[in-house]
């Protein structure tokens, strides 16, 4: 049985590409990185912000690439017998291949967007659907103008379910992506004050998220957060796009996927809910009320895609956090252990508040403290200082014992904190690192979070190096 994802002939046809060299019949996968490429994959020489993929074509071919997709303007740089598909523009070629992939796909397609929770919701859907048929989903957060077509192009024609994350930080970015994906079900997790630097207000963000409605297949459905203040606006937009099936989730009594009861624990949650008129009780293997709310959307979307609800709910118990999104590790100190919660991948006001809440629920030792290490939240425009200052309420409400702040925006929070909660401040993560390391004691729970540009991962790495982990706890806090 062939393991080919594509044939070179089908790729050439989809991209209207000229062929060069002795092309193999089968292509096993699609790669845009010559360093991680595996034998038999097609290498796309995409031009990025830093590197031009054409500089690595020879390396890719030498490392076992089946062929390389290159731009016509670069084709003459390579040997006459090089295995190439030549196109006018490589990224445009990838988009064309992604569209061809969608056209041949017979399974159900789900798209996820929202200000917060896109990746965790996508991963929960992968876990839920993966046990009920061949499931394809993007790796990491491949949710932009190259990540979406790449994920599409990698989708096997045999997939029963395909899940796509779609992101944006400007208006007009979602619509062309969702028109490639053409989902049968679309989720908007929530609308929050994120990327405010590029929008006039929260309503404009909601309108940008609503672009996802433009690509939904006829007869498809949308899953919307009824607890969110933008629900009515989003529902109106969906109806304007002639979408007949609008499914809501939340704690609101009118929600179609409704939270009935929840018990929140340090490392998991127990939930009772009504999903599309079916009562169900289940466990989520990750902490936080935000995870509980998104699980309602996941179960609703899975049911709409034809999955079995009971099996879907059962799978949620096995959820694990993705890298940089709440992974817990046990750090070994001379006098005992501490728990590190790595939430350093990214941050905005909503996700920051959720992470602080999770820290507040973390178990600590007899003398342990709950310590928040926070970096700047970026792209918030003129509202940035107030939104950082406002985190003081969440710090107080969740019993956080000490806060270390990093960056000029977080200085606003630092000034708003009572002196008893001030752990330390520095202009950047490298300068804050020694302060955090020297402050940690046995029994502590330390949560690190900030926008990517804040480089909070440096502090996580430093803690891991200074106090090598004894074991990964799979979501269980000490």
N, C-alpha and C positions, 0 to 999 in steps of 0.2 A: 504494500500500500504506500502511495506517495506521501511524503511529509512536506511537500511543496506548499508554500503559502501562495505563491504566484508562479506562473511560467514567464520567462523573459519575453515571449511573444505577446502575452496578455498585458504585461507592463508597457511594452512598446506601443501597443494599440491604445491603451488608456491615456498615455501621455503624449501620443503622436510623436514618438521619439524616433530618431534615426539610429540604426544599429551599427556597431563597430566591433570588430574582433570576433572570436569564436565564442559566442554566448552560450552558456549552459541552458538546458531546457528548464530546469527547476531552480527556483529561488526560495530559500527557507525562511527568510525574514527580511525586515527593513531596519537599517541602521543609519544614524546621522553622526556617529562617533566612532572613528577608526580605532580608538583605544579599547572599546568594549565589543566591537564587532565579532561575531562568531562565524564559523565556517559556513559558506553557502548563502550568506545574507547579501542583499543589495545595499551598497553604500551611496547615500545621497549627499552630494558635496554642497551643502547649504552654506551660504555666506552669513555669518553671525555678526554680532556687534564687535567682537574681538578678533575672531579667526575666520578665514575663508576656507571652507571645506575642500576646495580644489587643491589646497596645499598638502592634503593628506590622502589624495586619491591613490597614489602609487603605494603608499604604506598599506592602505586598505586592501588593495588588490594582492599585494604580497602576503597579507595576513589571512588570506582565504576568502575574500569577498567574491561572490559569484559574478558581480559586475558593479560598475559605478555609474551613477547618473550625474552627468556634468552639463554645464551650460555650453552652448555653441561657441561662445566667445573664448572658452578655455580649451576646447576639444583638441586643438592642434598642439597643445603642450605635451600631450601624451603619445606614447609609442603607437605606431600605426596598427598594431595587433592588440592593443589594450582592449579589454572587455568593457565596452561603454554603451550606454544609452544616452544619446545627445538630445537635449531639449533647449528651448529658448531661455527658460528660466527654471532653475532647479526647484525652488519652493513652489512655483506654480505647477510644476510637474508632480510634486508630492500631493498637492491639492487635487489635481486631476485623478491621481491614483486613489486617493481617499474617496472621492466621489464614485469611482468605479467599484471600490470595495463595498460602499454602502448599497450600490445598485444590485449587487449580487447576493446581499445578505438577506436571509429569510427569517432570521430570529427577531425577537423583540428588542427594541432599542430604548434605553432610558438616558435622559440627559439631566445633569444636576448643576444648578448655579445657586448663587446666594452670597450675601456679604460675609457670612461665617459658616463653617461646617461643610464646605463642598467636598473636601478630600475625605474627611471621616465618614460622610454619608455615602460617597462613592465606594469606599472600602467596605462599609457595612453592607451595601448592596452586593458587592463582590462575594462577601462571605455568605450572605443569605442565599444568593442564586447559584453559587458555585457547586452546591451539593444537589442541585436540581437540574443540571444540564450544563453543557459546555458554555462557559462564561468568559467573556473578554472585557477587560477594562484597562484604562490607561495606567501606566506606572507613574509613581510620584505625582506631581501636580501638572501634568502635561495638558494644560487647559487654554493655551493661547493660539496664535495664528499659525504656529508650526506644530504645537503639541497635539492639537485636535486632528489635523489631517494625518499626522504620523500615527496616532492611535487608530484612526480609521483604516489607514493602509495596512496596518498590522493585524487587522481583524480577520480571522478565518471565516470563510464563507459558511462553514458548518456551525458557527456559534449559535446557540439557542438564545442567549442573552448577551447584549453588549451595552456597556455603561460608559458614559462620557461625561467628564467634568468640563464645564465651560466657564471661563473667568473673564474678567474685564476690569479696567480702571478708567476707561473713557466710554462715553456714549458711542454707539455704533459698532462696537467690537463683537457683541454677542450674535447679532443677526446673521452675518455671513457664516459664522461657525455653526450655528444651529441649522442653517439651511444645508450645510454639508451633512450633518448628523441625521437630520430628519427623524427625531424621536417619536415613539408611540406614547411615551410618558415623559413629562418634564417636571422636575422638582425645583421650587425656589425655597431654599431652607429658611431664609429670613432676609430682611432689608434693614441694614444698620448704617450708622454714620462712618462709612469707610471710603477712602479715596476722595474725601470732601474737597481736597485741593482742586479737583477737576470737575466738581459739580456745584450747582447753585444751591442745592439742599437735598434733604432726604427724599423728597418727591421725585427729583430728577434721577436719583439713584434707582428708585423703584421703576421708573420708566425705562431705564437702561436694562434692568433685570428682565423687564417685561418683553424685551426683544426676543426672548427665548420662545415666546408664543408664535413667532413668525415662521418657525420651521416645523411645527408639530404636524405629524401626519394626519390626514383626514380621519375622523373618528377617534383621535387620540385624546389623552387626558392630561390635566395639569394638577399638581399637588402643591397646595399653598398653605402657609402658616396663618391660621385664623387668629392666633394670639398676637400677631404682629400688627402694628398700627397701619401698615400699608396694605393690609389684606383687601379692603374694599377697592382701593385703587388698582391693585393687581387683578382682582376679579373682573372689574370693569374692562380692563385692557384685554383680558382673555376672551371675554364675551365679544368685544369689538373684533377680535380675530376669528370669530365664529367657532370658538372651542366650546363644545357642548358639555363636556364632562369636566367639571371643576370640583376637585376633591380637597377638602380642608383637613388640617391636622392641628392638634393643640389641646389645651385644657378647657377651652370654651365648650359649653354644653352643646352647641350646634355643630361642633367639629365632626367630620365623618370618620376620622381616625382620632379618637378621643382618649386622653389620659384620665383614668378613673382614680387610680391610687398609685403611689410610688414610695418606696423605701430606699433612701440614698445611703450608701455605705462608702467607706474609704476607698474601696477598689472596685466596686460594682454597684448595680442598682437592681432592685426587684420591682417589676412593673405589672399593673393590671390595667388593661385598656380595652376599648371597643374599636375594632378595625373593620370598617365597612359592614357594620351590624353584626360582627362576630366578636364575642367576648373572649379574651385570651390573657393568660398570665405568663410572664417570661422574665428571664434574667439577662442583663446586659453586662458583659465582661469588662466594662470600663466605667469609671466614676463620672458623676456630674449630671445635673438636671438637663443641661443642654444636650447631652448625649441621649437622654431619655426622650426629649422632644423630637429629636431628629430620627430616633428609632420608629416613631409613629409614621413619619413620612416614608421611611424605608419599607415598612411592612405594607403600607398602602400602595406604594409604587410596585412592589413585588407582586402583590395580589392583582393589581391592574395588568401586570405583564403576564399573568397566568400561572404564577408560582403558588405552591401550597402554603397557606398561611401558618399552619402549625409547624411545618418543617422550617419555615423562614424564621419564626420566632425562636425556635430551638437553637438555630445557628448563632443568634445574637450573643449567647452565653460565651462563645469562643472568641469574641472580638478582642483584638489587641491594638494598642495605639500605634500609629505610624511614627517613623523616626522624627524626632523633634516636635512631636505633638502629644506629649504627656507620658512618654516612656519613663518607667521608674527603674532605678538601679540602687543597689545597696552599696554604699561606700564604706570602706573599712578604715576606721580611725584607730589610733593607738588605744583609746579607752572604750571603744565600742563601734557601733555602726550608725550611719545616717542614711536617710532616703533622699535621693536626688530625683526630682521630677523635671525632665528635659522637655520644655514646651517652647524651645527657642526658635522654631522654624519661622514663625511670623507672628504679628500681633496687630490688633485693632481694638477699639474700646470695648466691643462686645466680647471678643474672645479673651481679652485681658481680664474682664470682670468674671468670666466663667472660670478661668484658670485660678484666679484668686479664691473663688468659691471652693473649687476642688482642693486647693491647698488648705483651706479652712477645715475641710473634712478629713484631711490626712491624719493618720495615727502617728503620734510622737511618743518618745520614751519618757521616763519619769522626770527627767530634767530637760527634755527636748523642747525646742522652739519651732514654730512655723515661720520660715524665712522666705520672703519674696525678693528676688533679684530681677529688677525690671529695667528694660531699655526703652528708648524712645519708640513711640508709635508714629510712623511717618505718613505722609500724604494726607494730612488732616487740615491743611490750610490754616486760615485764621482762627479756626476753632481749636487748634491743637493745644495751646496752653490750658484752656478751660477743661478740655477733655482729660488731660493728664492730671490736672489738679483734682478733678472729680473722682479719681480713683481712690482718694482718701476715704470715701464713704465705704467702699467695698473692703478696704483694708480693715477698717474699724468693725464693720458688720460681721466679718468672718474670723475675727480674733487672730489676725496676723501679728506675730510678736515683734518682728524686725523687718525693715525694708531697706534694701540697697538699691540706689537709683543711679542710672547711667545715661548721660546725655543731656543736652540743653533743654529739651522739652520735659524730660523727667525731673528737671530741677524745680518745675512748678509743683509737682507732687511732693518733692522733698521739702519745700517750704510750707506745704499744707499739713505735713505730718506732725503729730505731737513729738516732743523730744524723746519720749520713752520708746517710740517705734523707729527712730532713726538709726539705721545700722551703718550706713556709709554712702558717700556720693563721690562720683568721678565723672569727668567729661566724656570718657570713652571706656569701652569694656576692658581694654588692656590695663588701664589704670585702676579699674575697680577690682580686677581679678585678685590681687593679693589681699585686699580688704575682706573679700568674701571667704577666701581660703582660711585666713586667720580667725574668722569668727565662728566657724562651724564646730559644733560639739556633738558628742554622742547623743543619739535619740532625736536629733533635729530632722525636719523635713524641709528641703530647700527646693523651691520652684524657680526656674530661670525662664524668662520670656521677654521678647521684644521683636520689633520688626527686623527683617533680614538685614537692612542697612545698619542696624545697631550692633550687629556682629556679636550677639549674646552667646552664640555657639562657642566662642573662644573661652568663655567662662566655664561652660559645660565641659569642654575638652580639658581645661586646666584642672577641674575638680576630679575628673576621671583619672587623670595622670597622677595627681597628688595622692588621691585615695582610691587605688584600683578597686574596681567593683568585685565583690565576693561572688555575686550571682545576679542575673537579671530576674526580677521578681514577677514578671508577667502580670503587672498590674496590682500586685499585692504590696501594700505599704507596711513597713514595720512599725 
